[in-house]
């Protein structure tokens, strides 16, 4: 089974929650994954580009080197 656009936990979806929604996501190989909880949610903008605390666009709290903590 493959999805036309994206997949979230095995369910086909038209898009990931890149810029809107309570939980923000990024995409890897057509699958939607949640951003790290230490990433600040940016309304209308991309919150992260990977799963780690070092992939946040902005930190919700503090930055220690490349990581949000």
Order of alpha helices (4+ residues) and beta strands (2+ residues): beta-beta-beta-beta-beta-beta
